[in-house]
Amino acid sequence: MIYDNHGRPITYLRLAVTDRCNLRCFYCMPEEGIKYLHKSKLLSYEEMLRIVSVLAELGVHKVRITGGEPFVRNNLIDFLYRLADIHGIDELNITTNGILTGQYLKQMKEIGIRSVNLSLDTLDSQRFFEITRRDEFSKVYQTLFDLLDAGFEVKINAVVMDGKNTDDILPLVALTEHYPVAVRFIEEMPFNGEGSHYPVLHWNINRILDTIRAAYPSLSKIKDAPHSTSYNYHVPGFKGNIGVIAAFSRTFCGTCNRIRMTAQGELKTCLYDEGVLSIRDLIRSGISNEELKGIFINTFQQRAKDGFEAESRRTKLVTESMTTIGG
């Protein structure tokens, strides 16, 4: 196992397989979308498999596939079968918007994927359209229940946005009464492809929790998993649970065990950095696996203490889209 310069183990890779998406969520990218990279600028599946194999030898054992939307990339399922076979990788999960996911549930089970994070910011079809700029709510909502019926561990990721979907907080909590789903409310972040579109964070973790407690006074804290980014709660008698991710407040950085690889092969040791190293360029220069290991180890020894330090190291303001970062 490899540790960073703050004594945190590096065991979890979030791997973006594409920068493309079939939604246009306003908090993620501009309405007109982003300028997608040419295929040659993205990591190939072979390059991704090599990177994961090297990281697995260093102690990474969990991989979450992200995008963009992972299922818009061709031949993703074949890639996932190969990824799951890498020695040392014992947990493979995926984050998806659910539009194309339903047709692959059987293969996902065969691959060994146990957990799926479903991006769903509202249970109202009109608000869904306003947020995503696409009329796809019925597909996503059906995918939620198909995933549950198939036995997947399902987490709903809902970004809480002032004036957009705060009326959905309680309906989403209510889902946990009858379904074994984890609803995770996420503080809004500035990664929308345009720079920050809010001057302050109106809905932070405290306001979200206060809203839930006002309706559910019995809400109780439950134990958080090691390295959890969410603070987790449960309403007694409910089948599911609730989490809040302080993504903007960044209060969970002290136990962060994750790194990110963007679809273009940029290594991010923190969500808020601007990318610390192009692994794609190193691989294409002919570097050996042993050399690559050494570079990973050295890079992890220069990791920012938290998201605020990572942001302070940036050479330019945040203007990138979450779809290019990799979720």
N, C-alpha and C positions, 0 to 999 in steps of 0.2 A: 504494500500500500504506500502511496506517495502522499506527502503532506505539503501544504503551502507554507509560506514564511510566517503565517500566523497560527500554525499548528492545526489547521483544518485539513481533514483527509479529502482527496479528490477521488470520488467514486462514481460520479453521475455525469453523464454527457447528454446534453440536449442537442440533437443532430437535425438540422434543417435540411430537407432533401430538395426543396424548391423555394423560390422567392415568389411564385405565382399563387394566386388565389381566385376563387370563383365568387367571392363576396367583396364588397367595398365598404367595410365597416369604417365609419368616419373617424374613429379613434385610432385606426390602424393605418389608413392610407387615404390620399385625396380621392375625391369622387371620380376623377378621370383615371385613377389608378397610378401606378408608378412605371418608370421605364424599366422593363424587365431585361435582365442580362441575357446575352447570347448563350446558348447551350455550352459553348466552349469555355465560357467564363465560370461555369458552375462545376462543382466537383462531380466527377463521374461516379457511378456506383462502385466501380473497382477502387477508386481512390478513397471513397468513404469506408469501404471494407478494410482497406489497409490501415487507415487512421484508427478505426475502432479496434483492430487487432493490436496495434501498438499500444493504445491506451489501456486495453484489457491487460496487457502484460505489466502495466504500471499500477494496476489495481482498480481501474474503472470496471464496474460490474453491472451498472444500470444504464440503459440507453432509452431515451424518449425521442421518438420521431416527431418532428414538427415541420412547419413550413413558414410562410405561406400555408397552403392547404396541401398536405402530403399526397392525397389521392389524385391530385391533378397531374402528378408526374407519372409518365408511362412506366409500366413494368414494376411498380412499387412492390407488389406482393412477392414477385420473384426475388427482389432484393431483400425483403424482410426474411424470407426463408433462409437465405445465405447468412444474413446478419445474426440470426438466432443460433446458427451453428458455430459461431466464433467462441473458442474456448475462453472461459472466464466471464462471459456475458450471461448472467442468470436472471436478468429482468429486462424485458423489452416491452415498452408501452408506447402509446401514440396519443397525440393531441390532434383533433379534427373538428371541422365545423359540421360534419354529419351529412352533408348533401350527397356525397358519393359513397359513403362508408357502408351503407346497409348491404350492398351486394357482396361484400368481402368478409362478412362475419365468420363464415365457416372456415375460410382460410386463416383468418386471424386467430381463431381458436387452435387450429392445427399448428400454427407457428409457435404458440405458447404465450401470446399476448394476453395479459390478465386484466390490465387496467387501461381504460380509455377516458381521456379528458375531452368533454364535449363543450365547445364554445357556444353558449346560449345566454344572451344578455336579457332576454325578456320572454314572457309567455304570451304576449299579445302580438298577434300577427301584423297589425298595423305598425306598432312600434318596432317590430323586427325589420319591417321594410324601411322604416325611417333610419334605423341605425345601420343596417347592412346595405341599403340601396338595392336590394334584390328581394324578389317575392318567393322565398324558399322556406318559409317557416314550417309548412306542413311536412316537408321532407325531413327537416332537422328534428322536429318534434316526434315524428314516427321513429327516427333512428334512435332517439332516447329510449323508447320502450322496447325496440328490437334488441338493443344492447343489454338492457336489463333482463329480458326474456332469455337471451343467450347465455346469461350468467357472468357477464363482464362486471368488474368493479367499475362503476361509473362516477365520475366527478364532473359536475357542471361548473364551468368557469364563466362567471358573470362579472364584467367590468361595470362598476357603479359610476354613473355619469350624471352630474347635476343637470336637471331639466330634461333628461332623456328617459331614464328607466328607474328612477328611485321608487316609483310606484310598484315596481316589480319585486322589490326586496321581499316583502311579506308573502306574495304568491309563490315565490321560489322557495322560501322557507317552508311553506305549507306542503310542498311536494315531498318533503322528508317525512311527513306523517305516515304516508301510506307506501312509500317506495324506499328501498335501501340505497339511496343515492346521497352522495356528498355534494352539497351546494357550496361553492366557494366564491365569495364576493371579493373582487380585486379592486384595490384603489386604482384610479385612473392614472396613466403615465403619459408622458409627452411624445411617445413614439408613433406619430401619425403621419409622418412624411412631410409635414409642414412646419414643424416646430411646435412648441407648447401653444395650445389653443385655450388655455385657462390661466388666469393670473395666480390663483391660489387653488389648493385642493379643498374643495367644498365638502366632499364626502370622504373623510378619513376613517380609519378603523374604529375610532371611538364613536363617531356619529352613526356608522353602520350598526354597530353593536347596540347602541342606545335605542335605535329604531326597532331592532328585533326584540330587545328586552321589554320595550313598552307594550308589545303585543303578546310576548311570551315571557312573563316574569319568572317562570321556572327555568329559563335557559341556564344551563350549567356548563362549566368548563370541563373538558375531557383531556386526557393526556395527549400531548402532541408526539408524533413519531420523531425519532432522531433526525435532525437536519430538516425538519418540516419548515416550509415557508408560510404555512397557514397556522393561525391560532384557532383551535377547534372547539366546538360547542355542540351540545345536544339538548333537545327538548325531551324531557322524560316521557316515555311511552311512544315516541316516534321511531320509525324504522331506520331513518337516515340521520345524517348529522350536517352541521354547518361549519364552515371555516371562513376566516377573513384573512386575506393576504395583504399585508402592508407594503405593497410594491413601490409606492411613492415615499412612504415614511421610512422604509428600509430598516426596520427594527429587527430583522431576522438574519442579518449579514454575518453575525458572529459564529453561526453554525453552518454556513453555506458550504456545501460539498460539491457544487455543480460547476461545470464549465459549458460553454456553448460553441458549436461550430456552425457558422452560417453556410448557406447553400453555395456561396462562392469561396468557401474554404478559409474564412477568416476566424481565427481563434479569439473568443471573448472569454476572459476569466471573470467578468462581471457583466450583468445586463447593461449597466450604465457606461461601460467603457466604449470606445469607438473601434474596438478591435485591436489586439495587441500584436498579431503576427499572421501572415498569410501562409498557412500550411499548404495550400494549393500550390503556391509558387515554389515552396521548398521541395515538395514532392516532384514537381515537373522539372526541377533542376537536377534531379538524379540522386538525391540524398538517400542514404541507406536507412533502414529501420533503426539501427543502433544510434545513428546520428540524430534521427528524429526523436528518439527517446530522450537523449541528452538535452535537446532543445526544449522539449516539453518540461522536463524537470527544472531546467534553468528558468523557464518562463513562469512556472508556478511559484518560484521563489521570489518573484517580483510582483505578486498579486496585491491589489489594493485591499486595504483593511475592510472597507465597506463601499456601498454604492455612492456615497458622497465623495469619498476620496477618488474613486474611479471617475466620477463625473468631473472632478476638479482637474484631473490629468488630461482631459480632452483638449484638443487643439482647436476645436470648433464646437459651436452650440449644437444641441440635439436637433437634428432635422430628419433623421432617417425614419423609415417606416418599420413598424414591428414585423411586417412580412419579410423584410430583408434581414432582420436580426435573427429570427428563428424562434420566436415565442418565449 
